[in-house]
Amino acid sequence: MCRDGVILAADKRVTAGYIANKRFRKILNITDNIAVTVAGSVSEVQLLSRLIQAELRLKDLQTKRITNVKEAANLLAGMVFSNFRRMAMMPAITGFLMGGRDESGQYAYEIGIDGSIMKIDDYTSDGSGSFFAIGVLEQEFKKDLSIDEGVKLATRAINAAIQRDPSSGNGIDVVAITTSGVKTVLEKELIVRLDV
């Protein structure tokens, strides 16, 4: 959380016991003012992301108002809760970090794999590289960061995960959610190739 917005950052690597994709965008826009980072089963996060987008559009049409961030987070948490508890051949493991802005302010929520929901007041991390990223956030986070400072801190946190976690890598995406809405502020692919 920054003074003027919410920063979301993620690496680009998808693993399934091996590197399955090197260019996956793990930050998804849900509305013009809400985005999520995703971790876990790709098919599950894609399905739940599409469902929450459709449900929020429908809710906005039915209520004739724009759904606020807290309502969106609760709706997604309910979907994750239901998805996690259904019987399936593959377990539905998903993790979401939701950031957004509405008329009452800016908010961030962590939605756990079991459908739990926690409001975030400062920072958090999710996914396989979170142990490394959280160390950087713990050390360097300050209240009232500017957007630029928040982007730099998020980039350093993701870089720490990329350097130490084999399931993280191949690049970084960073978005800022401000009064202007969701905006990509950094999109960088890391190409590691040795030509001999």
N, C-alpha and C positions, 0 to 999 in steps of 0.2 A: 504494500500500500504506500502510495506517495501522497504528497500534499495535494496534487491536482489530478490524481487518477490512479488507476490500477495497472500494474505491469504483469503480463503473463509471458513466460518464456519456456521453450522446450527444445530438446534435441530432435534429430530427424530419423534416428535408427529404429527399426523394428526387428525384433529377434524372435525366433521360434526354435531355440537350440542352435541356431546359426543366424547369420544376418539375412533376414528375409527381404528387407527393403531399406535403401539408404536415403530416400528422399520423401519420407512420409511426413505430412504436415500434422503435427500433434496439437496444434491450436486451431480450434474450429469456431467460426462465428456462429452464434446461435440467433442473435438479433442484431440490429444496428448498434446496440449499446451493451451487449452481453456476449462474452466468449468463454470457452472452456479449454483447458488443457486436458489431454487424455492419456491414460496409461492402462495397460492390461490387454485383453483379447481384442484384436483389431476389429473382428466382425461385430463384437458386442458394442464397442464404443461407436462404431459407425452406425449401427442400428439405433442405439439410444440417442445419439446426436440428431439423427433424422427425425426420430419420434418427438424429441423435445422441441425441435424447430416447428414441426407441424402442430403439436399441442399448444404451443405459445401463440402461433398465428390464429388458431381456432379460438383460443381463450380470449384473445384481443378482439376478434370479431364478435363473439358472444357478449362480452362485457362492455364493448365500445370504449375501451381504454387500453393503454399500454401496460402490460404486466410488469410489475416491479421485480427487482433482482431477487429479493427474498422469496417471492412467490415462485419464480423460475427455479431457484435452488431447491425449494421444497418439492416441487413437481418432479424434478430430475431425481432427487433422493428417493422419492416414492417409486419411480421407475426402476432404479438400481436395486432397491429393496426387493421388489417383486421379481426382477430378473435373476437376482442372486439365489432366490429360494425356489425357483422352478427346477424340476428334475430335467436333466439334460445329459447327453453323453460327454459333453465338455463343460466344465464349470464356467460360469459367467463371471469372470474376474474383471472388474473395471474400476478405475479411479478417475475422478474428475476434480479439477480445481476450477471454480467458476468465478469470474470477475465481471463486474458490470457497474453501470451508472444509471440512476433514474432520478426523478425529480426531487427525491429526498436525500440523495448523496451517492457516494461510491462504496461498493461492497465487494468482499471476497468471501467465498465459502469453499470448504473442502468437503467433498462428498466421497465417503469411504466405500470400499468394496462391498460392504454389507448394507449400504443405504443410509449410514449414519451421516449427519450433517453438522459441521462446525463452522461458526462464523470466525473469520480470520481478521484480526485487528492490525497485524503488522506484516508477517511473512509466513510462508510454509513451503513445503516441497513434497513431491509425490513421485512414485515410480522407482525403478531399480537404482537410479543414481542419486536418489534423494539423500542418502546418508552423507554423500560427499558435498552435495549442494547446500545442505542445511548447515554444514560447518562454516561455509563462507558467509551465509546469511547471518548466522549467530554472531560471527566476528565483526561484520562490517555494517549491519543494518543500523540506521539512525532514524528517529522520528522526523517527519516533515522533509523527506527527500524530494528533490525536484524530479520531474519526469526523466531528464537526462541522467541524473545520478541513479535513479531506479533502473534504467535500462542498462547502465554500466554494471551495477551490482548484479542484476539478473544474469547478464552475460558472463560475469566472473563465476557465478554459482554453477551455471550450466557447463562452463569450461572445466570446472573442477570435477564434475560428474563424467564428462567426456574423457578426461585424462586418466581416471581411475576405474570406471565401471565399464566392463566389456559390452554391456547391453545398451550403452549410451554412445552416441557419436554421429559422425557424418555431417554435422551442421547444426545450425541454431536458427530458430524463429523467435522473434520478440514482438509482442503487440502492446500498445498503450491504449487504455480505455479512458477517455477524457470527455469533456463536454462536447467534443467533436465526434464522439462515437468510437468504435473500434478501428484502430489504424495500425497496420504493420509498420514497425519502425526499424526492424533489422531482419534480414533474411540472408543467411550466409551458408553456403555449402562448403564443406571441407573435403577437398579431394586429396586423398593420400594414395599416391601411386609412385612406384619406383621404376623408372625406366633405366635399363642397364644397356 
